[in-house]
Amino acid sequence: MATRTLLIICFAVFLTGCAATKTGNLKIDVTGRYLLLNLGKSTKKEVYLAFGQPHYVLYPPSAANKSAWVYVRNSSQMSGWTLVPYIGMLAGGANVETKMTEFVFQSNDVLENLSTNEEGGYKNMWAVIASSASDDGKEWQVPVKDEMEKYKLPYSEMISK
């Protein structure tokens, strides 16, 4: 009986170790899309055509008449220990990776610069739950909608969440 239980646990750990979840804009992982753009020439509409709707739109007061579009992609792979009764509550978690790409535009809506930042690591199950329950980004939904309407581009509220 104990051998059978151990075998089931090992099989569950093996299966879940391969399960990965990606959310957000997966287009920011495709190098070829960046090659479609030219600094000093490409416009916001061209960035939209290459990457779609941004997650955030920024108009920093310190950067006179400049704006930025930010795209986000999250990836997580659950640890198999998460599914083991009792042990999963302490040892469970996931490898979490976040990638953000920021396109900075001049006042004439021409692409000035872009940067990509990637960070990740193992997070305990409780940290993953807490970060997924956070209310990030709600304050940016209205500016994204306004920006899309300004340029007559399609808008989806689901992307801005």
C-alpha beads as a LAMMPS data file, in Angstrom:
LAMMPS data file: protein, C-alpha beads

161 atoms
160 bonds

1 atom types
1 bond types

-500.0 500.0 xlo xhi
-500.0 500.0 ylo yhi
-500.0 500.0 zlo zhi

Masses

1 110.0

Atoms # bond

1 1 1 0.000 0.000 0.000
2 1 1 2.799 2.423 0.894
3 1 1 4.585 1.662 -2.375
4 1 1 1.436 2.375 -4.339
5 1 1 0.922 5.725 -2.569
6 1 1 4.545 6.704 -3.149
7 1 1 4.234 5.767 -6.818
8 1 1 1.100 7.932 -7.198
9 1 1 2.817 10.886 -5.516
10 1 1 5.897 10.538 -7.731
11 1 1 3.725 10.331 -10.849
12 1 1 1.795 13.477 -9.796
13 1 1 5.055 15.336 -9.148
14 1 1 6.364 14.261 -12.558
15 1 1 3.216 15.394 -14.409
16 1 1 2.896 18.769 -12.714
17 1 1 6.571 19.579 -13.037
18 1 1 6.008 20.013 -16.776
19 1 1 2.899 22.197 -16.533
20 1 1 3.624 25.853 -17.305
21 1 1 1.261 28.795 -17.548
22 1 1 1.915 31.934 -19.568
23 1 1 -0.271 35.025 -19.361
24 1 1 -0.054 38.518 -20.753
25 1 1 1.404 39.539 -24.077
26 1 1 3.354 36.615 -25.532
27 1 1 4.355 38.722 -28.538
28 1 1 7.102 40.411 -26.501
29 1 1 9.012 37.092 -26.585
30 1 1 9.200 37.119 -30.406
31 1 1 12.438 38.802 -31.511
32 1 1 11.218 39.273 -35.084
33 1 1 8.518 41.699 -33.940
34 1 1 11.162 44.101 -32.612
35 1 1 12.880 44.040 -36.000
36 1 1 9.715 45.520 -37.559
37 1 1 10.330 48.760 -35.625
38 1 1 12.867 51.544 -36.152
39 1 1 13.907 53.985 -33.440
40 1 1 13.217 57.555 -34.564
41 1 1 10.796 56.419 -37.300
42 1 1 8.157 53.978 -36.036
43 1 1 4.916 55.378 -34.627
44 1 1 2.514 54.248 -31.912
45 1 1 0.269 52.687 -34.547
46 1 1 3.172 50.584 -35.852
47 1 1 3.992 49.417 -32.310
48 1 1 0.311 48.534 -31.873
49 1 1 0.351 46.514 -35.111
50 1 1 3.454 44.608 -33.958
51 1 1 2.541 44.034 -30.297
52 1 1 -1.138 44.847 -29.827
53 1 1 -2.667 46.815 -26.966
54 1 1 -0.321 47.796 -24.128
55 1 1 -1.043 46.849 -20.525
56 1 1 -0.115 50.300 -19.215
57 1 1 0.213 53.766 -20.694
58 1 1 2.446 56.218 -18.862
59 1 1 2.728 59.980 -19.174
60 1 1 5.435 60.764 -16.591
61 1 1 5.327 64.415 -15.457
62 1 1 9.135 64.494 -15.277
63 1 1 9.490 63.573 -18.983
64 1 1 8.127 66.564 -20.872
65 1 1 5.566 65.481 -23.480
66 1 1 6.875 61.920 -23.640
67 1 1 4.800 58.795 -23.150
68 1 1 5.452 55.100 -22.708
69 1 1 3.578 51.931 -23.540
70 1 1 4.320 48.974 -21.278
71 1 1 3.722 45.328 -22.185
72 1 1 3.831 42.500 -19.626
73 1 1 4.175 38.717 -19.859
74 1 1 4.103 36.381 -16.851
75 1 1 5.133 32.757 -16.838
76 1 1 4.864 30.260 -13.992
77 1 1 5.629 26.601 -13.575
78 1 1 4.192 24.908 -10.511
79 1 1 6.382 22.739 -8.341
80 1 1 5.185 19.153 -8.050
81 1 1 5.438 19.390 -4.265
82 1 1 2.479 21.764 -4.292
83 1 1 0.104 18.838 -4.851
84 1 1 1.479 16.618 -2.095
85 1 1 -0.879 16.739 0.896
86 1 1 0.459 18.668 3.906
87 1 1 3.969 18.965 2.442
88 1 1 2.634 21.135 -0.372
89 1 1 1.440 23.751 2.099
90 1 1 5.036 24.319 3.215
91 1 1 7.227 23.287 0.290
92 1 1 4.870 24.070 -2.593
93 1 1 5.340 26.981 -4.943
94 1 1 6.241 27.914 -8.476
95 1 1 9.010 29.235 -10.657
96 1 1 7.686 32.638 -11.690
97 1 1 9.101 34.851 -14.436
98 1 1 7.946 38.345 -15.396
99 1 1 9.016 40.168 -18.529
100 1 1 8.199 43.834 -19.182
101 1 1 8.883 45.758 -22.355
102 1 1 8.590 49.544 -22.402
103 1 1 8.331 51.612 -25.574
104 1 1 9.107 55.320 -25.031
105 1 1 7.649 57.822 -27.492
106 1 1 8.559 61.424 -28.263
107 1 1 5.895 64.134 -28.176
108 1 1 5.223 63.538 -31.912
109 1 1 4.362 59.854 -31.162
110 1 1 7.561 58.540 -32.750
111 1 1 9.415 55.693 -31.033
112 1 1 12.422 57.061 -29.172
113 1 1 13.614 54.092 -27.142
114 1 1 12.640 50.656 -25.902
115 1 1 13.802 48.520 -23.025
116 1 1 13.069 45.038 -21.765
117 1 1 13.389 43.827 -18.195
118 1 1 13.104 40.214 -17.120
119 1 1 13.114 38.862 -13.575
120 1 1 12.138 35.628 -11.965
121 1 1 12.797 32.908 -9.450
122 1 1 11.152 30.418 -7.152
123 1 1 8.248 31.689 -5.044
124 1 1 6.618 29.907 -2.160
125 1 1 2.963 28.989 -2.682
126 1 1 1.806 31.693 -0.237
127 1 1 3.800 34.393 -2.056
128 1 1 2.290 33.305 -5.395
129 1 1 -1.238 33.473 -3.955
130 1 1 -0.594 36.909 -2.454
131 1 1 0.844 38.357 -5.677
132 1 1 -2.015 36.994 -7.812
133 1 1 -4.563 38.518 -5.432
134 1 1 -2.995 41.973 -5.605
135 1 1 -4.898 44.726 -7.347
136 1 1 -2.123 45.974 -9.654
137 1 1 -2.921 47.983 -12.725
138 1 1 -6.470 49.202 -12.105
139 1 1 -5.360 52.817 -12.097
140 1 1 -3.943 52.367 -15.620
141 1 1 -7.116 51.077 -17.298
142 1 1 -8.614 54.465 -18.039
143 1 1 -5.442 55.909 -19.613
144 1 1 -5.077 52.825 -21.851
145 1 1 -8.668 53.176 -23.003
146 1 1 -8.209 56.903 -23.639
147 1 1 -4.993 56.250 -25.556
148 1 1 -6.619 53.616 -27.769
149 1 1 -9.581 55.909 -28.474
150 1 1 -7.230 58.812 -29.248
151 1 1 -5.530 56.768 -31.994
152 1 1 -8.725 54.964 -33.055
153 1 1 -7.285 51.574 -32.124
154 1 1 -9.264 48.606 -30.768
155 1 1 -9.450 48.405 -26.963
156 1 1 -9.997 45.392 -24.710
157 1 1 -10.588 45.879 -20.998
158 1 1 -9.394 42.306 -20.359
159 1 1 -5.871 43.135 -21.565
160 1 1 -5.572 46.099 -19.234
161 1 1 -6.341 44.024 -16.136

Bonds

1 1 1 2
2 1 2 3
3 1 3 4
4 1 4 5
5 1 5 6
6 1 6 7
7 1 7 8
8 1 8 9
9 1 9 10
10 1 10 11
11 1 11 12
12 1 12 13
13 1 13 14
14 1 14 15
15 1 15 16
16 1 16 17
17 1 17 18
18 1 18 19
19 1 19 20
20 1 20 21
21 1 21 22
22 1 22 23
23 1 23 24
24 1 24 25
25 1 25 26
26 1 26 27
27 1 27 28
28 1 28 29
29 1 29 30
30 1 30 31
31 1 31 32
32 1 32 33
33 1 33 34
34 1 34 35
35 1 35 36
36 1 36 37
37 1 37 38
38 1 38 39
39 1 39 40
40 1 40 41
41 1 41 42
42 1 42 43
43 1 43 44
44 1 44 45
45 1 45 46
46 1 46 47
47 1 47 48
48 1 48 49
49 1 49 50
50 1 50 51
51 1 51 52
52 1 52 53
53 1 53 54
54 1 54 55
55 1 55 56
56 1 56 57
57 1 57 58
58 1 58 59
59 1 59 60
60 1 60 61
61 1 61 62
62 1 62 63
63 1 63 64
64 1 64 65
65 1 65 66
66 1 66 67
67 1 67 68
68 1 68 69
69 1 69 70
70 1 70 71
71 1 71 72
72 1 72 73
73 1 73 74
74 1 74 75
75 1 75 76
76 1 76 77
77 1 77 78
78 1 78 79
79 1 79 80
80 1 80 81
81 1 81 82
82 1 82 83
83 1 83 84
84 1 84 85
85 1 85 86
86 1 86 87
87 1 87 88
88 1 88 89
89 1 89 90
90 1 90 91
91 1 91 92
92 1 92 93
93 1 93 94
94 1 94 95
95 1 95 96
96 1 96 97
97 1 97 98
98 1 98 99
99 1 99 100
100 1 100 101
101 1 101 102
102 1 102 103
103 1 103 104
104 1 104 105
105 1 105 106
106 1 106 107
107 1 107 108
108 1 108 109
109 1 109 110
110 1 110 111
111 1 111 112
112 1 112 113
113 1 113 114
114 1 114 115
115 1 115 116
116 1 116 117
117 1 117 118
118 1 118 119
119 1 119 120
120 1 120 121
121 1 121 122
122 1 122 123
123 1 123 124
124 1 124 125
125 1 125 126
126 1 126 127
127 1 127 128
128 1 128 129
129 1 129 130
130 1 130 131
131 1 131 132
132 1 132 133
133 1 133 134
134 1 134 135
135 1 135 136
136 1 136 137
137 1 137 138
138 1 138 139
139 1 139 140
140 1 140 141
141 1 141 142
142 1 142 143
143 1 143 144
144 1 144 145
145 1 145 146
146 1 146 147
147 1 147 148
148 1 148 149
149 1 149 150
150 1 150 151
151 1 151 152
152 1 152 153
153 1 153 154
154 1 154 155
155 1 155 156
156 1 156 157
157 1 157 158
158 1 158 159
159 1 159 160
160 1 160 161
